[in-house]
């Protein structure tokens, strides 16, 4: 080419800065360059398709729009070519030499008020193009404009300058030639390129062909082209959903429920997500991330967008596709993105609504879901969010009055006469709950108690406090007065012997270093004694959980409750002058600890005291 025909130009100052930013900082993975260039090629084809509706002659004898990718290790070259709209000389300058001048953006803006036809541009010729320099020493853009057949070659090494010269090209469209850096030769492997295309551009609406120029074999079509989530639901078979679920989740079970919907409004997006049947093995692994793949106009962006769905829905696999997010966005830039935040809210609401529907219309499936994912869902109640009202009716609990797990709504229907609180017992050992003296008065008076057996229960209950008009009340913490609730017991009208009060005073004195208070128990009907946490203190089970996970916990003294009608307590109180107050007090305290499942600090001392009493 004659140098006189070549025009040397300088990048706009901002572009020079941007080139360095894109090449070194903006994208976390270098493979992104191919996604960006394919997306730009797809936009060029989409523009031509749209304009050809009113300008039939634009397509001429080349009506099949496509994208060709060619690679050569020998030449250290990758070519991305489309037969789309092409660019004039001025468009090359505007789109590649000047920042914030996107050919696609300008085109869409010009078409905004036109009602005919349909256009769906996915990229922005600008920032995305510059990603070429992450892998290239030099880039050439050869483009033939579809309308006037003008052909120009744009060339730059990505530094300060670029050149444009007239050239030759037989067919319309744009061919981008990347001369690959030494440290980027991994991208000269056709298998590597195939995997990138499949990962990011599998659903581009135009066929993508790949050819190894060093190989005599024919070119190969790579992409599928038609994503399942964009199809009409009536055209999709259950088997199609199942196969897609298996692909995105890496699970081999069948989906419990498919959630496929379009969200339209201020933020528009399409979603195809699934409720799994089986629990994945790593569900409670701290390193597990959500399984939602984020697309922008059918172009894969990331499967590591932590903000697209709350962590307590991390078992939900699927796809979200939005046209409102810029394609030229890195994974890091998605954090705290306002559009992502709105999608997260809408997606979460939709999933919870579907789970609620399942709980009402298909209890078997809901029970399966709850058995596998109930503890994870309850993590959402620990977070301060807008979904508590939707989530609380979904909870299911084992309980003291019903063999089946019940909801909070069902609990309120089982409440005893004059009951004004929702009573619960939190402990990860279900057998301990069922055999605990804490339950005695509630069972006898037929007051229902919820069993909270998941570790997370101790945490979320601190944030929620009430359901409807009923406060949650732990039966292992603070004072519990149910004397006027439910059925009467033989203890309700029993007058407390003064000698019991004397015993209590002795226990207070002898145990003052370890116990905060000693009181007559309202909970006990069969057992002699027990320990409870103070009202403002940490629940006993919570304290155990914190210690189990090596978390520092403030030292908290417990309340010792005494059953005034138990024969052993009555016998002790009637023989206060004959017993060793200290030994008996410690013995009673040790018994309370045993009943609570605690390990005694001095078991030999307990045995000595017990033996001495038996001998006497």
Secondary structure as GFF3:
##gff-version 3
##sequence-region A 1 616
A	DSSP	three_ten_helix	3	5	.	.	.	ID=ss1
A	DSSP	beta_strand	7	10	.	.	.	ID=ss2
A	DSSP	alpha_helix	13	21	.	.	.	ID=ss3
A	DSSP	pi_helix	22	26	.	.	.	ID=ss4
A	DSSP	alpha_helix	32	51	.	.	.	ID=ss5
A	DSSP	three_ten_helix	56	58	.	.	.	ID=ss6
A	DSSP	beta_strand	66	72	.	.	.	ID=ss7
A	DSSP	beta_strand	77	82	.	.	.	ID=ss8
A	DSSP	alpha_helix	89	97	.	.	.	ID=ss9
A	DSSP	alpha_helix	103	111	.	.	.	ID=ss10
A	DSSP	alpha_helix	127	130	.	.	.	ID=ss11
A	DSSP	three_ten_helix	131	134	.	.	.	ID=ss12
A	DSSP	beta_strand	136	144	.	.	.	ID=ss13
A	DSSP	beta_strand	151	156	.	.	.	ID=ss14
A	DSSP	beta_strand	161	166	.	.	.	ID=ss15
A	DSSP	beta_strand	173	180	.	.	.	ID=ss16
A	DSSP	three_ten_helix	182	188	.	.	.	ID=ss17
A	DSSP	alpha_helix	190	201	.	.	.	ID=ss18
A	DSSP	beta_strand	207	212	.	.	.	ID=ss19
A	DSSP	beta_strand	220	221	.	.	.	ID=ss20
A	DSSP	three_ten_helix	228	230	.	.	.	ID=ss21
A	DSSP	three_ten_helix	233	235	.	.	.	ID=ss22
A	DSSP	alpha_helix	238	249	.	.	.	ID=ss23
A	DSSP	beta_strand	257	263	.	.	.	ID=ss24
A	DSSP	beta_strand	269	275	.	.	.	ID=ss25
A	DSSP	beta_strand	291	296	.	.	.	ID=ss26
A	DSSP	beta_strand	299	302	.	.	.	ID=ss27
A	DSSP	three_ten_helix	306	308	.	.	.	ID=ss28
A	DSSP	three_ten_helix	311	313	.	.	.	ID=ss29
A	DSSP	beta_strand	317	322	.	.	.	ID=ss30
A	DSSP	three_ten_helix	332	334	.	.	.	ID=ss31
A	DSSP	alpha_helix	338	361	.	.	.	ID=ss32
A	DSSP	alpha_helix	363	377	.	.	.	ID=ss33
A	DSSP	alpha_helix	379	382	.	.	.	ID=ss34
A	DSSP	alpha_helix	388	392	.	.	.	ID=ss35
A	DSSP	beta_strand	398	399	.	.	.	ID=ss36
A	DSSP	alpha_helix	408	414	.	.	.	ID=ss37
A	DSSP	beta_strand	421	426	.	.	.	ID=ss38
A	DSSP	alpha_helix	430	434	.	.	.	ID=ss39
A	DSSP	three_ten_helix	437	439	.	.	.	ID=ss40
A	DSSP	alpha_helix	440	444	.	.	.	ID=ss41
A	DSSP	beta_strand	449	452	.	.	.	ID=ss42
A	DSSP	alpha_helix	457	464	.	.	.	ID=ss43
A	DSSP	beta_strand	466	467	.	.	.	ID=ss44
A	DSSP	beta_strand	470	474	.	.	.	ID=ss45
A	DSSP	alpha_helix	498	510	.	.	.	ID=ss46
A	DSSP	beta_strand	515	520	.	.	.	ID=ss47
A	DSSP	beta_strand	529	532	.	.	.	ID=ss48
A	DSSP	alpha_helix	540	548	.	.	.	ID=ss49
A	DSSP	beta_strand	558	562	.	.	.	ID=ss50
A	DSSP	alpha_helix	567	574	.	.	.	ID=ss51
A	DSSP	alpha_helix	581	595	.	.	.	ID=ss52
A	DSSP	alpha_helix	603	615	.	.	.	ID=ss53
###
